Amino acid sequence: MPSGKQTKYIIVSGGVISGIGKGIIASSTGLLLKTLGLTVTSIKIDPYLNIDAGTLSPLDHGEVFVLDDGGEVDLDLGNYERYLNVTLTRDNNITTGKIYREVIDKERRGDYLGKTVQVVPHITNAIQDWVERVGSVATSSDHSAGREPDVCIVELGGTVGDIESAPFIEAMRQFQFRVGHDNFCLIHVSLIPVVGAVGEQKTKPTQASVRDLRGLGLSPDILACRSAMPLEEGIRDKLAMFCQVMPQQIFSVHDCESLYHVPILLHQQGLVDVLTDRLKLTQLRIAPEIRADGDTLWQQWREFARRRARDLDETAIAIVGKYTYLADSYISVVKALEHAALNVNRKIRICWVEASDLEPATMHKDPLKYHEAWQHLCAANGILVPGGFGERGVEGKVLAAKWAREHSVPYLGICLGLQVAVIDFARHVCAMPHAFSAEFREDCEDPVVIFMPEIDRSTMGGTMRLGSRPTRFQDTPFARASKIKALYAGADEVHERHRHRYEVNPARVAEFEAKGLHFVGRDAETGERMEILELEEHPYFVAVQYHPEYLTRPLNPSPPFLGLLLAASNQLDAYLAGNDISHTVETKLTI
């Protein structure tokens, strides 16, 4: 490394079952290290053959998270960015596809000088080189901007014993010797199931998982034990005996009030002390002002988690989507709503509404489902229509936007949510009954949403308008006085992340604005791409072409989401007038 600084690596592996919570353990560990003033980065290893997550269905793999550089990555990188307040790149997500492509490209160029290319050493070396290279890249967070990371958290996706994970396990076995004992720590996340009517906790699955891991050459330094309840008396000692881990290095990660309490749970059990001792963290020199920032972060986080557990006034938001059967499909949207709600001293209640259930066809096919969907929508304090692809449910989303517009219900549209708001307005206000999107009907009579000319129609992966792009507020009386501009603290230009192929037809914009639908933000590059709309004479009807949920932080909520929660809880006017909306809270969060 250029500076000669040795980054310390914490590997997080999982056993027994998939989806056990490795991402939250990794994020929580990183947060605790940040409270010490350390600079932390993270890497997610996904053993699937895809190059990235861009072509994966949300119902199959959860949300596709988009980074500033346009990388389409696993949703766990969203957790890392939110917990650690860092900006990651596509290189922070390693997949089998990326590694094999890199090695095969080298082989085609002749870089291996005629040698037989094998999993060991060529694939495993490529994995280690990638981890070491990315682990030394300076992060762009708050106080740590420009500093090389002190610690890199590496989450190893999948479950120990999976065939596809084998090269990565072997690479990490070799990596521990490359970086040295004091710079390598392995956290193994495992399940302690509860069996039988008496609810007895069983350790055998974890013992078997650790045995498999040790057989592959890796010995866990820390066990994070997932369970419904705290570990019973004697369980720690039993695990310590059979897994060769000291009792104080075994942590109970039981179900708690919210995921925001997990760092507090680990802190209370002494994880910081164990990591400090294992990785010799006291040898790292940290400036007093940075350490003080870490103390402030911890105080703010504890207050945020405390608020999550309080009996706050409830605000109901209906999310009208097409992937509602798997909440992970909208995990960043959910987090953005939670962050905004807690920062305005409210508890969020999400009403999931399947968009297609709102459509007239469902009334004939399943009347009960139809009426339940409309009941949830009508009873909500606010409506949110998130992004999505494909025609299924689009008419239901148009109906949701129409309901919010006509009944003065606070509305936030994201990506497709902006486009359906435009379709509704065109049909019912601008007398364009056949208005639609060219995405769903190429030969529609009134295409108010069109395909972007620079986008490749033949290739799916990585061909959308992706990543952070600037949006400039228009210099018009309405835009200058708009609610959304005020929520962005009066900024003239904002940078947000995008993921779309279609845009509002600029040829129809003048007609919409003449009727009261104002496009207050446009792209800074051309001024022809509609980015933010706001409806006049409405409590809060805002839609954005970008995805503001990707930049939400627990202590710094996304402005469009903040506006939705303020409007839905009848606090927006007071907030925009500069009044203190947190007077009932002992400790105020930084917004």
HELIX and SHEET records of a PDB file:
HELIX    1   1 LYS A   22  LYS A   34  1                                  13    
HELIX    2   2 PRO A   58  HIS A   61  1                                   4    
HELIX    3   3 ASP A   76  LEU A   84  1                                   9    
HELIX    4   4 ARG A   90  ASN A   92  5                                   3    
HELIX    5   5 THR A   96  ARG A  109  1                                  14    
HELIX    6   6 VAL A  119  ILE A  123  3                                   5    
HELIX    7   7 THR A  124  GLY A  135  1                                  12    
HELIX    8   8 ILE A  163  SER A  165  5                                   3    
HELIX    9   9 ALA A  166  VAL A  179  1                                  14    
HELIX   10  10 HIS A  181  ASN A  183  5                                   3    
HELIX   11  11 LYS A  204  GLY A  215  1                                  12    
HELIX   12  12 ILE A  235  CYS A  243  1                                   9    
HELIX   13  13 PRO A  247  GLN A  249  5                                   3    
HELIX   14  14 LEU A  259  HIS A  261  5                                   3    
HELIX   15  15 VAL A  262  GLN A  268  1                                   7    
HELIX   16  16 LEU A  271  LEU A  279  1                                   9    
HELIX   17  17 LEU A  281  GLN A  283  5                                   3    
HELIX   18  18 PRO A  288  ALA A  309  1                                  22    
HELIX   19  19 ALA A  327  TYR A  330  5                                   4    
HELIX   20  20 ILE A  331  ASN A  343  1                                  13    
HELIX   21  21 ALA A  355  LEU A  358  5                                   4    
HELIX   22  22 PRO A  360  LYS A  365  1                                   6    
HELIX   23  23 PRO A  367  ALA A  379  1                                  13    
HELIX   24  24 VAL A  394  GLU A  406  1                                  13    
HELIX   25  25 LEU A  416  HIS A  428  1                                  13    
HELIX   26  26 PRO A  477  ARG A  480  1                                   4    
HELIX   27  27 LYS A  483  LEU A  487  1                                   5    
HELIX   28  28 PRO A  506  ARG A  508  5                                   3    
HELIX   29  29 VAL A  509  ALA A  514  1                                   6    
HELIX   30  30 PRO A  548  LEU A  551  5                                   4    
HELIX   31  31 PRO A  559  ALA A  568  1                                  10    
HELIX   32  32 LEU A  572  LEU A  576  1                                   5    
SHEET    1   A 7 ASN A  93  THR A  95  0                                        
SHEET    2   A 7 VAL A  40  ASP A  46  1                                        
SHEET    3   A 7 VAL A 151  LEU A 156  1                                        
SHEET    4   A 7 LYS A   8  GLY A  14  1                                        
SHEET    5   A 7 PHE A 184  LEU A 191  1                                        
SHEET    6   A 7 ILE A 222  SER A 227  1                                        
SHEET    7   A 7 ILE A 250  HIS A 254  1                                        
SHEET    1   B 2 PHE A  65  VAL A  66  0                                        
SHEET    2   B 2 GLU A  72  VAL A  73 -1                                        
SHEET    1   C 2 VAL A 194  VAL A 195  0                                        
SHEET    2   C 2 GLU A 200  GLN A 201 -1                                        
SHEET    1   D 9 LYS A 347  GLU A 354  0                                        
SHEET    2   D 9 GLU A 314  GLY A 321  1                                        
SHEET    3   D 9 GLY A 382  VAL A 385  1                                        
SHEET    4   D 9 TYR A 411  ILE A 414  1                                        
SHEET    5   D 9 PHE A 541  VAL A 544  1                                        
SHEET    6   D 9 MET A 530  LEU A 535 -1                                        
SHEET    7   D 9 LEU A 517  ASP A 523 -1                                        
SHEET    8   D 9 ARG A 465  PHE A 473 -1                                        
SHEET    9   D 9 GLU A 493  HIS A 500 -1                                        
SHEET    1   E 3 ALA A 435  SER A 437  0                                        
SHEET    2   E 3 ASP A 446  PHE A 451  1                                        
SHEET    3   E 3 TYR A 502  VAL A 504 -1                                        
END                                                                             
